[in-house]
Amino acid sequence: MNGQLDSILNFLLYLVVALPILIVGILVFIYTTPYREYRLIQDGAATDDPRKIAAAKAAAHDLSGKIIGLAIVVASVVINSGSILDLLIWGVIGIVFQVVIFYLFAWLTPFHVIEEIPKGNVAIGIFASRMSIVSGLLLAALVSY
């Protein structure tokens, strides 16, 4: 019974650290992009304007991809970390590199991701989403090495 209690306490400790890392990462994503994903999503839900609806879809794809990518990194860190300090350090590194990779992606593409998502270019929102997931998978592999 004592072993299970230790496991439950360890689970709770890692949960209490991992969830805030994920929340901070989401906030960092929201405040480091020039467009406001939640505002675009909210505006698209409250209108019949096809452009705003498309912008909401593009932003939802983009933001959800960033969240999934970061969650993959955080999950890998939880699995491979030796301590809570490892989780904190590598979680922050994961957030920073997800943001850096997004801007690198935006800079290297022939289209202007940062301009196209608020315009309602859903295809670019989906593409950006998948790039965030791919970068999360790569970062997860790198932090587990």
C-alpha atoms as a printed R data frame, in Angstrom:
    type eleno elety resid chain resno       x      y       z
1   ATOM     1    CA   MET     A     1   0.000  0.000   0.000
2   ATOM     2    CA   ASN     A     2   2.857  2.382   0.804
3   ATOM     3    CA   GLY     A     3   4.274  1.923  -2.719
4   ATOM     4    CA   GLN     A     4   0.961  2.956  -4.244
5   ATOM     5    CA   LEU     A     5   0.776  6.010  -2.009
6   ATOM     6    CA   ASP     A     6   4.269  7.006  -3.155
7   ATOM     7    CA   SER     A     7   3.198  6.538  -6.782
8   ATOM     8    CA   ILE     A     8   0.074  8.640  -6.271
9   ATOM     9    CA   LEU     A     9   2.058 11.402  -4.581
10  ATOM    10    CA   ASN     A    10   4.654 11.310  -7.367
11  ATOM    11    CA   PHE     A    11   1.842 11.479  -9.957
12  ATOM    12    CA   LEU     A    12   0.304 14.477  -8.212
13  ATOM    13    CA   LEU     A    13   3.661 16.232  -7.863
14  ATOM    14    CA   TYR     A    14   4.460 15.831 -11.559
15  ATOM    15    CA   LEU     A    15   0.913 16.860 -12.505
16  ATOM    16    CA   VAL     A    16   1.141 20.014 -10.387
17  ATOM    17    CA   VAL     A    17   4.358 20.938 -12.228
18  ATOM    18    CA   ALA     A    18   3.507 19.730 -15.762
19  ATOM    19    CA   LEU     A    19   0.114 21.436 -16.083
20  ATOM    20    CA   PRO     A    20   1.452 24.916 -15.235
21  ATOM    21    CA   ILE     A    21   4.276 24.382 -17.735
22  ATOM    22    CA   LEU     A    22   1.659 23.633 -20.375
23  ATOM    23    CA   ILE     A    23  -0.459 26.637 -19.342
24  ATOM    24    CA   VAL     A    24   2.572 28.953 -19.341
25  ATOM    25    CA   GLY     A    25   3.514 27.600 -22.764
26  ATOM    26    CA   ILE     A    26   0.053 28.366 -24.112
27  ATOM    27    CA   LEU     A    27   0.236 31.888 -22.676
28  ATOM    28    CA   VAL     A    28   3.680 32.372 -24.213
29  ATOM    29    CA   PHE     A    29   2.314 31.255 -27.589
30  ATOM    30    CA   ILE     A    30  -0.636 33.605 -27.278
31  ATOM    31    CA   TYR     A    31   1.499 36.613 -26.367
32  ATOM    32    CA   THR     A    32   4.394 35.998 -28.770
33  ATOM    33    CA   THR     A    33   2.302 35.870 -31.929
34  ATOM    34    CA   PRO     A    34   1.255 39.216 -33.366
35  ATOM    35    CA   TYR     A    35  -2.321 38.014 -33.817
36  ATOM    36    CA   ARG     A    36  -4.512 36.959 -30.907
37  ATOM    37    CA   GLU     A    37  -5.682 33.405 -31.518
38  ATOM    38    CA   TYR     A    38  -8.411 33.458 -28.874
39  ATOM    39    CA   ARG     A    39  -9.767 36.768 -30.167
40  ATOM    40    CA   LEU     A    40  -9.882 35.426 -33.743
41  ATOM    41    CA   ILE     A    41 -11.594 32.246 -32.552
42  ATOM    42    CA   GLN     A    42 -14.074 34.214 -30.450
43  ATOM    43    CA   ASP     A    43 -14.842 36.652 -33.269
44  ATOM    44    CA   GLY     A    44 -15.411 33.792 -35.713
45  ATOM    45    CA   ALA     A    45 -17.863 32.103 -33.372
46  ATOM    46    CA   ALA     A    46 -19.937 35.253 -32.961
47  ATOM    47    CA   THR     A    47 -20.546 36.120 -36.601
48  ATOM    48    CA   ASP     A    48 -21.791 34.981 -39.979
49  ATOM    49    CA   ASP     A    49 -18.894 36.731 -41.738
50  ATOM    50    CA   PRO     A    50 -17.122 34.012 -43.778
51  ATOM    51    CA   ARG     A    51 -13.753 35.781 -43.486
52  ATOM    52    CA   LYS     A    52 -13.936 35.901 -39.683
53  ATOM    53    CA   ILE     A    53 -15.094 32.275 -39.551
54  ATOM    54    CA   ALA     A    54 -12.153 31.243 -41.736
55  ATOM    55    CA   ALA     A    55  -9.750 33.275 -39.561
56  ATOM    56    CA   ALA     A    56 -11.164 31.510 -36.493
57  ATOM    57    CA   LYS     A    57 -10.573 28.113 -38.103
58  ATOM    58    CA   ALA     A    58  -7.038 29.035 -39.141
59  ATOM    59    CA   ALA     A    59  -6.225 30.344 -35.656
60  ATOM    60    CA   ALA     A    60  -7.788 27.293 -33.982
61  ATOM    61    CA   HIS     A    61  -5.674 24.961 -36.104
62  ATOM    62    CA   ASP     A    62  -2.546 26.989 -35.459
63  ATOM    63    CA   LEU     A    63  -3.026 27.260 -31.692
64  ATOM    64    CA   SER     A    64  -4.127 23.660 -31.225
65  ATOM    65    CA   GLY     A    65  -1.048 22.459 -33.115
66  ATOM    66    CA   LYS     A    66   1.160 24.524 -30.824
67  ATOM    67    CA   ILE     A    67  -0.580 23.064 -27.768
68  ATOM    68    CA   ILE     A    68  -0.279 19.488 -29.043
69  ATOM    69    CA   GLY     A    69   3.383 20.030 -29.935
70  ATOM    70    CA   LEU     A    70   4.141 21.403 -26.490
71  ATOM    71    CA   ALA     A    71   2.159 18.631 -24.785
72  ATOM    72    CA   ILE     A    72   4.272 16.063 -26.643
73  ATOM    73    CA   VAL     A    73   7.437 17.756 -25.389
74  ATOM    74    CA   VAL     A    74   6.162 17.993 -21.803
75  ATOM    75    CA   ALA     A    75   5.028 14.346 -21.867
76  ATOM    76    CA   SER     A    76   8.465 13.259 -23.063
77  ATOM    77    CA   VAL     A    77  10.126 15.334 -20.353
78  ATOM    78    CA   VAL     A    78   7.875 13.790 -17.682
79  ATOM    79    CA   ILE     A    79   8.752 10.297 -18.896
80  ATOM    80    CA   ASN     A    80  12.488 10.969 -19.110
81  ATOM    81    CA   SER     A    81  13.148 13.450 -16.321
82  ATOM    82    CA   GLY     A    82  15.040 12.383 -13.269
83  ATOM    83    CA   SER     A    83  13.569 15.071 -11.077
84  ATOM    84    CA   ILE     A    84  11.093 17.912 -10.865
85  ATOM    85    CA   LEU     A    85  13.958 20.311 -11.586
86  ATOM    86    CA   ASP     A    86  14.634 18.432 -14.855
87  ATOM    87    CA   LEU     A    87  10.955 18.763 -15.709
88  ATOM    88    CA   LEU     A    88  11.009 22.514 -15.071
89  ATOM    89    CA   ILE     A    89  14.223 23.141 -16.994
90  ATOM    90    CA   TRP     A    90  13.343 21.023 -20.023
91  ATOM    91    CA   GLY     A    91   9.751 22.219 -20.000
92  ATOM    92    CA   VAL     A    92  10.934 25.820 -20.287
93  ATOM    93    CA   ILE     A    93  13.432 24.835 -22.976
94  ATOM    94    CA   GLY     A    94  10.588 23.126 -24.851
95  ATOM    95    CA   ILE     A    95   8.462 26.289 -24.703
96  ATOM    96    CA   VAL     A    96  11.301 28.496 -25.909
97  ATOM    97    CA   PHE     A    97  12.208 26.228 -28.794
98  ATOM    98    CA   GLN     A    98   8.590 25.766 -29.881
99  ATOM    99    CA   VAL     A    99   8.324 29.557 -30.203
100 ATOM   100    CA   VAL     A   100  11.697 29.808 -31.969
101 ATOM   101    CA   ILE     A   101  10.745 27.048 -34.397
102 ATOM   102    CA   PHE     A   102   7.400 28.744 -35.165
103 ATOM   103    CA   TYR     A   103   9.171 31.984 -36.084
104 ATOM   104    CA   LEU     A   104  11.824 30.100 -38.048
105 ATOM   105    CA   PHE     A   105   9.036 28.330 -39.928
106 ATOM   106    CA   ALA     A   106   7.259 31.658 -40.528
107 ATOM   107    CA   TRP     A   107  10.500 33.209 -41.793
108 ATOM   108    CA   LEU     A   108  11.454 30.326 -44.102
109 ATOM   109    CA   THR     A   109   8.124 29.764 -45.803
110 ATOM   110    CA   PRO     A   110   7.389 31.541 -49.069
111 ATOM   111    CA   PHE     A   111   4.082 32.802 -47.664
112 ATOM   112    CA   HIS     A   112   3.543 35.087 -44.688
113 ATOM   113    CA   VAL     A   113   2.115 32.861 -41.948
114 ATOM   114    CA   ILE     A   114   1.698 35.712 -39.480
115 ATOM   115    CA   GLU     A   115  -0.335 37.723 -42.006
116 ATOM   116    CA   GLU     A   116  -2.281 34.859 -43.559
117 ATOM   117    CA   ILE     A   117  -3.814 33.303 -40.442
118 ATOM   118    CA   PRO     A   118  -5.722 36.461 -39.403
119 ATOM   119    CA   LYS     A   119  -6.848 36.810 -43.030
120 ATOM   120    CA   GLY     A   120  -8.502 33.402 -42.760
121 ATOM   121    CA   ASN     A   121  -6.112 31.248 -44.739
122 ATOM   122    CA   VAL     A   122  -7.140 27.923 -43.213
123 ATOM   123    CA   ALA     A   123  -4.635 25.943 -45.271
124 ATOM   124    CA   ILE     A   124  -1.764 27.883 -43.741
125 ATOM   125    CA   GLY     A   125  -3.296 27.467 -40.269
126 ATOM   126    CA   ILE     A   126  -3.401 23.701 -40.792
127 ATOM   127    CA   PHE     A   127   0.139 23.689 -42.188
128 ATOM   128    CA   ALA     A   128   1.412 25.745 -39.226
129 ATOM   129    CA   SER     A   129  -0.396 23.380 -36.878
130 ATOM   130    CA   ARG     A   130   1.296 20.338 -38.368
131 ATOM   131    CA   MET     A   131   4.686 22.052 -38.243
132 ATOM   132    CA   SER     A   132   4.170 22.693 -34.529
133 ATOM   133    CA   ILE     A   133   3.290 19.032 -33.966
134 ATOM   134    CA   VAL     A   134   6.333 17.898 -35.959
135 ATOM   135    CA   SER     A   135   8.601 20.244 -34.023
136 ATOM   136    CA   GLY     A   136   7.091 18.939 -30.774
137 ATOM   137    CA   LEU     A   137   7.880 15.374 -31.814
138 ATOM   138    CA   LEU     A   138  11.445 16.295 -32.725
139 ATOM   139    CA   LEU     A   139  11.972 18.257 -29.516
140 ATOM   140    CA   ALA     A   140  10.511 15.377 -27.506
141 ATOM   141    CA   ALA     A   141  13.032 13.016 -29.081
142 ATOM   142    CA   LEU     A   142  15.855 15.464 -28.418
143 ATOM   143    CA   VAL     A   143  15.015 15.980 -24.743
144 ATOM   144    CA   SER     A   144  14.783 12.229 -24.217
145 ATOM   145    CA   TYR     A   145  18.202 11.545 -25.719
